[in-house]
Amino acid sequence: MPSINASLIISLLILETCFSSLNAHFMEKVFGRVGWLEFLLNQSQCRNIKRHI
């Protein structure tokens, strides 16, 4: 279980650092329209935007 959590966190960090419309399109093709994944991505982007303001 810890390894699964670690990979999820690492994946989210990678998405957070190199997020772009291309990556979003790729993730959508891989995962489909997964509500919780989109929610997590939106949360990361909100944190990034607030951090830079």
mmCIF file of the N, C-alpha and C atoms, coordinates in Angstrom:
data_MODEL
# 
_entry.id   MODEL 
# 
loop_
_atom_site.group_PDB 
_atom_site.id 
_atom_site.type_symbol 
_atom_site.label_atom_id 
_atom_site.label_alt_id 
_atom_site.label_comp_id 
_atom_site.label_asym_id 
_atom_site.label_entity_id 
_atom_site.label_seq_id 
_atom_site.pdbx_PDB_ins_code 
_atom_site.Cartn_x 
_atom_site.Cartn_y 
_atom_site.Cartn_z 
_atom_site.occupancy 
_atom_site.B_iso_or_equiv 
_atom_site.pdbx_formal_charge 
_atom_site.auth_seq_id 
_atom_site.auth_comp_id 
_atom_site.auth_asym_id 
_atom_site.auth_atom_id 
_atom_site.pdbx_PDB_model_num 
ATOM 1   N N  . MET A 1 1  ? 0.818   -1.219 0.000   1.00 0.00 ? 1  MET A N  1 
ATOM 2   C CA . MET A 1 1  ? 0.000   0.000  0.000   1.00 0.00 ? 1  MET A CA 1 
ATOM 3   C C  . MET A 1 1  ? 0.853   1.273  0.000   1.00 0.00 ? 1  MET A C  1 
ATOM 4   N N  . PRO A 1 2  ? 1.883   1.393  0.855   1.00 0.00 ? 2  PRO A N  1 
ATOM 5   C CA . PRO A 1 2  ? 2.724   2.597  0.817   1.00 0.00 ? 2  PRO A CA 1 
ATOM 6   C C  . PRO A 1 2  ? 3.333   2.844  -0.559  1.00 0.00 ? 2  PRO A C  1 
ATOM 7   N N  . SER A 1 3  ? 3.748   1.767  -1.250  1.00 0.00 ? 3  SER A N  1 
ATOM 8   C CA . SER A 1 3  ? 4.359   1.949  -2.571  1.00 0.00 ? 3  SER A CA 1 
ATOM 9   C C  . SER A 1 3  ? 3.341   2.497  -3.565  1.00 0.00 ? 3  SER A C  1 
ATOM 10  N N  . ILE A 1 4  ? 2.077   2.046  -3.456  1.00 0.00 ? 4  ILE A N  1 
ATOM 11  C CA . ILE A 1 4  ? 1.029   2.563  -4.337  1.00 0.00 ? 4  ILE A CA 1 
ATOM 12  C C  . ILE A 1 4  ? 0.822   4.047  -4.061  1.00 0.00 ? 4  ILE A C  1 
ATOM 13  N N  . ASN A 1 5  ? 0.757   4.423  -2.791  1.00 0.00 ? 5  ASN A N  1 
ATOM 14  C CA . ASN A 1 5  ? 0.593   5.834  -2.438  1.00 0.00 ? 5  ASN A CA 1 
ATOM 15  C C  . ASN A 1 5  ? 1.776   6.663  -2.944  1.00 0.00 ? 5  ASN A C  1 
ATOM 16  N N  . ALA A 1 6  ? 2.984   6.118  -2.804  1.00 0.00 ? 6  ALA A N  1 
ATOM 17  C CA . ALA A 1 6  ? 4.173   6.834  -3.254  1.00 0.00 ? 6  ALA A CA 1 
ATOM 18  C C  . ALA A 1 6  ? 4.133   7.060  -4.759  1.00 0.00 ? 6  ALA A C  1 
ATOM 19  N N  . SER A 1 7  ? 3.753   6.026  -5.516  1.00 0.00 ? 7  SER A N  1 
ATOM 20  C CA . SER A 1 7  ? 3.718   6.204  -6.971  1.00 0.00 ? 7  SER A CA 1 
ATOM 21  C C  . SER A 1 7  ? 2.640   7.199  -7.373  1.00 0.00 ? 7  SER A C  1 
ATOM 22  N N  . LEU A 1 8  ? 1.522   7.184  -6.654  1.00 0.00 ? 8  LEU A N  1 
ATOM 23  C CA . LEU A 1 8  ? 0.463   8.149  -6.958  1.00 0.00 ? 8  LEU A CA 1 
ATOM 24  C C  . LEU A 1 8  ? 0.955   9.570  -6.704  1.00 0.00 ? 8  LEU A C  1 
ATOM 25  N N  . ILE A 1 9  ? 1.623   9.768  -5.579  1.00 0.00 ? 9  ILE A N  1 
ATOM 26  C CA . ILE A 1 9  ? 2.155   11.098 -5.240  1.00 0.00 ? 9  ILE A CA 1 
ATOM 27  C C  . ILE A 1 9  ? 3.189   11.529 -6.280  1.00 0.00 ? 9  ILE A C  1 
ATOM 28  N N  . ILE A 1 10 ? 4.084   10.614 -6.651  1.00 0.00 ? 10 ILE A N  1 
ATOM 29  C CA . ILE A 1 10 ? 5.107   10.933 -7.654  1.00 0.00 ? 10 ILE A CA 1 
ATOM 30  C C  . ILE A 1 10 ? 4.458   11.284 -8.984  1.00 0.00 ? 10 ILE A C  1 
ATOM 31  N N  . SER A 1 11 ? 3.448   10.498 -9.372  1.00 0.00 ? 11 SER A N  1 
ATOM 32  C CA . SER A 1 11 ? 2.739   10.776 -10.627 1.00 0.00 ? 11 SER A CA 1 
ATOM 33  C C  . SER A 1 11 ? 2.102   12.158 -10.592 1.00 0.00 ? 11 SER A C  1 
ATOM 34  N N  . LEU A 1 12 ? 1.470   12.493 -9.468  1.00 0.00 ? 12 LEU A N  1 
ATOM 35  C CA . LEU A 1 12 ? 0.832   13.798 -9.347  1.00 0.00 ? 12 LEU A CA 1 
ATOM 36  C C  . LEU A 1 12 ? 1.866   14.920 -9.395  1.00 0.00 ? 12 LEU A C  1 
ATOM 37  N N  . LEU A 1 13 ? 3.031   14.694 -8.768  1.00 0.00 ? 13 LEU A N  1 
ATOM 38  C CA . LEU A 1 13 ? 4.087   15.714 -8.806  1.00 0.00 ? 13 LEU A CA 1 
ATOM 39  C C  . LEU A 1 13 ? 4.584   15.918 -10.232 1.00 0.00 ? 13 LEU A C  1 
ATOM 40  N N  . ILE A 1 14 ? 4.761   14.805 -10.965 1.00 0.00 ? 14 ILE A N  1 
ATOM 41  C CA . ILE A 1 14 ? 5.202   14.904 -12.361 1.00 0.00 ? 14 ILE A CA 1 
ATOM 42  C C  . ILE A 1 14 ? 4.170   15.666 -13.177 1.00 0.00 ? 14 ILE A C  1 
ATOM 43  N N  . LEU A 1 15 ? 2.885   15.335 -12.983 1.00 0.00 ? 15 LEU A N  1 
ATOM 44  C CA . LEU A 1 15 ? 1.819   16.040 -13.693 1.00 0.00 ? 15 LEU A CA 1 
ATOM 45  C C  . LEU A 1 15 ? 1.823   17.512 -13.327 1.00 0.00 ? 15 LEU A C  1 
ATOM 46  N N  . GLU A 1 16 ? 2.059   17.783 -12.049 1.00 0.00 ? 16 GLU A N  1 
ATOM 47  C CA . GLU A 1 16 ? 2.034   19.159 -11.571 1.00 0.00 ? 16 GLU A CA 1 
ATOM 48  C C  . GLU A 1 16 ? 3.148   19.974 -12.209 1.00 0.00 ? 16 GLU A C  1 
ATOM 49  N N  . THR A 1 17 ? 4.344   19.347 -12.364 1.00 0.00 ? 17 THR A N  1 
ATOM 50  C CA . THR A 1 17 ? 5.486   20.109 -12.868 1.00 0.00 ? 17 THR A CA 1 
ATOM 51  C C  . THR A 1 17 ? 5.458   20.252 -14.389 1.00 0.00 ? 17 THR A C  1 
ATOM 52  N N  . CYS A 1 18 ? 5.004   19.212 -15.099 1.00 0.00 ? 18 CYS A N  1 
ATOM 53  C CA . CYS A 1 18 ? 4.995   19.343 -16.568 1.00 0.00 ? 18 CYS A CA 1 
ATOM 54  C C  . CYS A 1 18 ? 3.588   19.270 -17.125 1.00 0.00 ? 18 CYS A C  1 
ATOM 55  N N  . PHE A 1 19 ? 2.642   19.938 -16.448 1.00 0.00 ? 19 PHE A N  1 
ATOM 56  C CA . PHE A 1 19 ? 1.261   19.943 -16.913 1.00 0.00 ? 19 PHE A CA 1 
ATOM 57  C C  . PHE A 1 19 ? 1.131   20.853 -18.136 1.00 0.00 ? 19 PHE A C  1 
ATOM 58  N N  . SER A 1 20 ? 0.450   20.350 -19.158 1.00 0.00 ? 20 SER A N  1 
ATOM 59  C CA . SER A 1 20 ? 0.166   21.138 -20.352 1.00 0.00 ? 20 SER A CA 1 
ATOM 60  C C  . SER A 1 20 ? -1.069  20.561 -21.016 1.00 0.00 ? 20 SER A C  1 
ATOM 61  N N  . SER A 1 21 ? -1.589  21.239 -22.024 1.00 0.00 ? 21 SER A N  1 
ATOM 62  C CA . SER A 1 21 ? -2.782  20.738 -22.710 1.00 0.00 ? 21 SER A CA 1 
ATOM 63  C C  . SER A 1 21 ? -2.490  19.393 -23.377 1.00 0.00 ? 21 SER A C  1 
ATOM 64  N N  . LEU A 1 22 ? -1.238  19.220 -23.847 1.00 0.00 ? 22 LEU A N  1 
ATOM 65  C CA . LEU A 1 22 ? -0.854  17.954 -24.459 1.00 0.00 ? 22 LEU A CA 1 
ATOM 66  C C  . LEU A 1 22 ? -0.897  16.831 -23.430 1.00 0.00 ? 22 LEU A C  1 
ATOM 67  N N  . ASN A 1 23 ? -0.306  17.074 -22.242 1.00 0.00 ? 23 ASN A N  1 
ATOM 68  C CA . ASN A 1 23 ? -0.349  16.079 -21.173 1.00 0.00 ? 23 ASN A CA 1 
ATOM 69  C C  . ASN A 1 23 ? -1.782  15.791 -20.754 1.00 0.00 ? 23 ASN A C  1 
ATOM 70  N N  . ALA A 1 24 ? -2.606  16.836 -20.674 1.00 0.00 ? 24 ALA A N  1 
ATOM 71  C CA . ALA A 1 24 ? -4.005  16.652 -20.274 1.00 0.00 ? 24 ALA A CA 1 
ATOM 72  C C  . ALA A 1 24 ? -4.710  15.760 -21.292 1.00 0.00 ? 24 ALA A C  1 
ATOM 73  N N  . HIS A 1 25 ? -4.461  15.992 -22.571 1.00 0.00 ? 25 HIS A N  1 
ATOM 74  C CA . HIS A 1 25 ? -5.077  15.185 -23.624 1.00 0.00 ? 25 HIS A CA 1 
ATOM 75  C C  . HIS A 1 25 ? -4.601  13.744 -23.525 1.00 0.00 ? 25 HIS A C  1 
ATOM 76  N N  . PHE A 1 26 ? -3.307  13.552 -23.279 1.00 0.00 ? 26 PHE A N  1 
ATOM 77  C CA . PHE A 1 26 ? -2.741  12.214 -23.141 1.00 0.00 ? 26 PHE A CA 1 
ATOM 78  C C  . PHE A 1 26 ? -3.357  11.492 -21.945 1.00 0.00 ? 26 PHE A C  1 
ATOM 79  N N  . MET A 1 27 ? -3.435  12.179 -20.804 1.00 0.00 ? 27 MET A N  1 
ATOM 80  C CA . MET A 1 27 ? -4.000  11.576 -19.602 1.00 0.00 ? 27 MET A CA 1 
ATOM 81  C C  . MET A 1 27 ? -5.460  11.211 -19.829 1.00 0.00 ? 27 MET A C  1 
ATOM 82  N N  . GLU A 1 28 ? -6.170  12.059 -20.572 1.00 0.00 ? 28 GLU A N  1 
ATOM 83  C CA . GLU A 1 28 ? -7.579  11.781 -20.856 1.00 0.00 ? 28 GLU A CA 1 
ATOM 84  C C  . GLU A 1 28 ? -7.705  10.521 -21.700 1.00 0.00 ? 28 GLU A C  1 
ATOM 85  N N  . LYS A 1 29 ? -6.778  10.338 -22.651 1.00 0.00 ? 29 LYS A N  1 
ATOM 86  C CA . LYS A 1 29 ? -6.815  9.133  -23.483 1.00 0.00 ? 29 LYS A CA 1 
ATOM 87  C C  . LYS A 1 29 ? -6.479  7.892  -22.659 1.00 0.00 ? 29 LYS A C  1 
ATOM 88  N N  . VAL A 1 30 ? -5.526  8.026  -21.724 1.00 0.00 ? 30 VAL A N  1 
ATOM 89  C CA . VAL A 1 30 ? -5.111  6.875  -20.921 1.00 0.00 ? 30 VAL A CA 1 
ATOM 90  C C  . VAL A 1 30 ? -6.185  6.511  -19.899 1.00 0.00 ? 30 VAL A C  1 
ATOM 91  N N  . PHE A 1 31 ? -6.663  7.504  -19.147 1.00 0.00 ? 31 PHE A N  1 
ATOM 92  C CA . PHE A 1 31 ? -7.561  7.238  -18.024 1.00 0.00 ? 31 PHE A CA 1 
ATOM 93  C C  . PHE A 1 31 ? -9.030  7.417  -18.374 1.00 0.00 ? 31 PHE A C  1 
ATOM 94  N N  . GLY A 1 32 ? -9.307  8.065  -19.520 1.00 0.00 ? 32 GLY A N  1 
ATOM 95  C CA . GLY A 1 32 ? -10.691 8.433  -19.788 1.00 0.00 ? 32 GLY A CA 1 
ATOM 96  C C  . GLY A 1 32 ? -11.091 9.586  -18.893 1.00 0.00 ? 32 GLY A C  1 
ATOM 97  N N  . ARG A 1 33 ? -12.371 9.877  -18.886 1.00 0.00 ? 33 ARG A N  1 
ATOM 98  C CA . ARG A 1 33 ? -12.834 11.006 -18.054 1.00 0.00 ? 33 ARG A CA 1 
ATOM 99  C C  . ARG A 1 33 ? -13.117 10.504 -16.650 1.00 0.00 ? 33 ARG A C  1 
ATOM 100 N N  . VAL A 1 34 ? -12.051 10.406 -15.855 1.00 0.00 ? 34 VAL A N  1 
ATOM 101 C CA . VAL A 1 34 ? -12.185 9.940  -14.473 1.00 0.00 ? 34 VAL A CA 1 
ATOM 102 C C  . VAL A 1 34 ? -12.361 11.153 -13.571 1.00 0.00 ? 34 VAL A C  1 
ATOM 103 N N  . GLY A 1 35 ? -13.514 11.224 -12.912 1.00 0.00 ? 35 GLY A N  1 
ATOM 104 C CA . GLY A 1 35 ? -13.857 12.400 -12.116 1.00 0.00 ? 35 GLY A CA 1 
ATOM 105 C C  . GLY A 1 35 ? -12.829 12.709 -11.043 1.00 0.00 ? 35 GLY A C  1 
ATOM 106 N N  . TRP A 1 36 ? -12.400 11.691 -10.287 1.00 0.00 ? 36 TRP A N  1 
ATOM 107 C CA . TRP A 1 36 ? -11.482 11.954 -9.172  1.00 0.00 ? 36 TRP A CA 1 
ATOM 108 C C  . TRP A 1 36 ? -10.117 12.391 -9.681  1.00 0.00 ? 36 TRP A C  1 
ATOM 109 N N  . LEU A 1 37 ? -9.696  11.849 -10.834 1.00 0.00 ? 37 LEU A N  1 
ATOM 110 C CA . LEU A 1 37 ? -8.404  12.253 -11.394 1.00 0.00 ? 37 LEU A CA 1 
ATOM 111 C C  . LEU A 1 37 ? -8.452  13.716 -11.825 1.00 0.00 ? 37 LEU A C  1 
ATOM 112 N N  . GLU A 1 38 ? -9.535  14.098 -12.495 1.00 0.00 ? 38 GLU A N  1 
ATOM 113 C CA . GLU A 1 38 ? -9.681  15.499 -12.903 1.00 0.00 ? 38 GLU A CA 1 
ATOM 114 C C  . GLU A 1 38 ? -9.715  16.409 -11.677 1.00 0.00 ? 38 GLU A C  1 
ATOM 115 N N  . PHE A 1 39 ? -10.396 15.942 -10.614 1.00 0.00 ? 39 PHE A N  1 
ATOM 116 C CA . PHE A 1 39 ? -10.456 16.732 -9.385  1.00 0.00 ? 39 PHE A CA 1 
ATOM 117 C C  . PHE A 1 39 ? -9.065  16.937 -8.807  1.00 0.00 ? 39 PHE A C  1 
ATOM 118 N N  . LEU A 1 40 ? -8.262  15.851 -8.747  1.00 0.00 ? 40 LEU A N  1 
ATOM 119 C CA . LEU A 1 40 ? -6.900  15.952 -8.220  1.00 0.00 ? 40 LEU A CA 1 
ATOM 120 C C  . LEU A 1 40 ? -6.062  16.895 -9.073  1.00 0.00 ? 40 LEU A C  1 
ATOM 121 N N  . LEU A 1 41 ? -6.173  16.789 -10.392 1.00 0.00 ? 41 LEU A N  1 
ATOM 122 C CA . LEU A 1 41 ? -5.408  17.670 -11.274 1.00 0.00 ? 41 LEU A CA 1 
ATOM 123 C C  . LEU A 1 41 ? -5.818  19.117 -11.058 1.00 0.00 ? 41 LEU A C  1 
ATOM 124 N N  . ASN A 1 42 ? -7.129  19.364 -10.920 1.00 0.00 ? 42 ASN A N  1 
ATOM 125 C CA . ASN A 1 42 ? -7.600  20.728 -10.690 1.00 0.00 ? 42 ASN A CA 1 
ATOM 126 C C  . ASN A 1 42 ? -7.057  21.266 -9.370  1.00 0.00 ? 42 ASN A C  1 
ATOM 127 N N  . GLN A 1 43 ? -7.030  20.426 -8.335  1.00 0.00 ? 43 GLN A N  1 
ATOM 128 C CA . GLN A 1 43 ? -6.506  20.849 -7.045  1.00 0.00 ? 43 GLN A CA 1 
ATOM 129 C C  . GLN A 1 43 ? -5.025  21.219 -7.170  1.00 0.00 ? 43 GLN A C  1 
ATOM 130 N N  . SER A 1 44 ? -4.243  20.411 -7.887  1.00 0.00 ? 44 SER A N  1 
ATOM 131 C CA . SER A 1 44 ? -2.810  20.702 -8.044  1.00 0.00 ? 44 SER A CA 1 
ATOM 132 C C  . SER A 1 44 ? -2.621  22.019 -8.783  1.00 0.00 ? 44 SER A C  1 
ATOM 133 N N  . GLN A 1 45 ? -3.398  22.221 -9.858  1.00 0.00 ? 45 GLN A N  1 
ATOM 134 C CA . GLN A 1 45 ? -3.265  23.444 -10.625 1.00 0.00 ? 45 GLN A CA 1 
ATOM 135 C C  . GLN A 1 45 ? -3.650  24.653 -9.782  1.00 0.00 ? 45 GLN A C  1 
ATOM 136 N N  . CYS A 1 46 ? -4.688  24.527 -8.957  1.00 0.00 ? 46 CYS A N  1 
ATOM 137 C CA . CYS A 1 46 ? -5.080  25.634 -8.075  1.00 0.00 ? 46 CYS A CA 1 
ATOM 138 C C  . CYS A 1 46 ? -3.952  25.971 -7.107  1.00 0.00 ? 46 CYS A C  1 
ATOM 139 N N  . ARG A 1 47 ? -3.314  24.951 -6.532  1.00 0.00 ? 47 ARG A N  1 
ATOM 140 C CA . ARG A 1 47 ? -2.204  25.200 -5.607  1.00 0.00 ? 47 ARG A CA 1 
ATOM 141 C C  . ARG A 1 47 ? -1.056  25.888 -6.338  1.00 0.00 ? 47 ARG A C  1 
ATOM 142 N N  . ASN A 1 48 ? -0.754  25.445 -7.566  1.00 0.00 ? 48 ASN A N  1 
ATOM 143 C CA . ASN A 1 48 ? 0.315   26.069 -8.344  1.00 0.00 ? 48 ASN A CA 1 
ATOM 144 C C  . ASN A 1 48 ? 0.021   27.533 -8.594  1.00 0.00 ? 48 ASN A C  1 
ATOM 145 N N  . ILE A 1 49 ? -1.213  27.829 -9.019  1.00 0.00 ? 49 ILE A N  1 
ATOM 146 C CA . ILE A 1 49 ? -1.579  29.209 -9.338  1.00 0.00 ? 49 ILE A CA 1 
ATOM 147 C C  . ILE A 1 49 ? -1.487  30.073 -8.084  1.00 0.00 ? 49 ILE A C  1 
ATOM 148 N N  . LYS A 1 50 ? -2.021  29.576 -6.950  1.00 0.00 ? 50 LYS A N  1 
ATOM 149 C CA . LYS A 1 50 ? -1.970  30.355 -5.709  1.00 0.00 ? 50 LYS A CA 1 
ATOM 150 C C  . LYS A 1 50 ? -0.536  30.577 -5.268  1.00 0.00 ? 50 LYS A C  1 
ATOM 151 N N  . ARG A 1 51 ? 0.330   29.566 -5.494  1.00 0.00 ? 51 ARG A N  1 
ATOM 152 C CA . ARG A 1 51 ? 1.724   29.688 -5.091  1.00 0.00 ? 51 ARG A CA 1 
ATOM 153 C C  . ARG A 1 51 ? 2.418   30.793 -5.883  1.00 0.00 ? 51 ARG A C  1 
ATOM 154 N N  . HIS A 1 52 ? 2.026   30.975 -7.161  1.00 0.00 ? 52 HIS A N  1 
ATOM 155 C CA . HIS A 1 52 ? 2.714   31.944 -8.011  1.00 0.00 ? 52 HIS A CA 1 
ATOM 156 C C  . HIS A 1 52 ? 2.136   33.345 -7.889  1.00 0.00 ? 52 HIS A C  1 
ATOM 157 N N  . ILE A 1 53 ? 0.940   33.458 -7.307  1.00 0.00 ? 53 ILE A N  1 
ATOM 158 C CA . ILE A 1 53 ? 0.329   34.791 -7.175  1.00 0.00 ? 53 ILE A CA 1 
ATOM 159 C C  . ILE A 1 53 ? 0.961   35.522 -5.993  1.00 0.00 ? 53 ILE A C  1 
# 
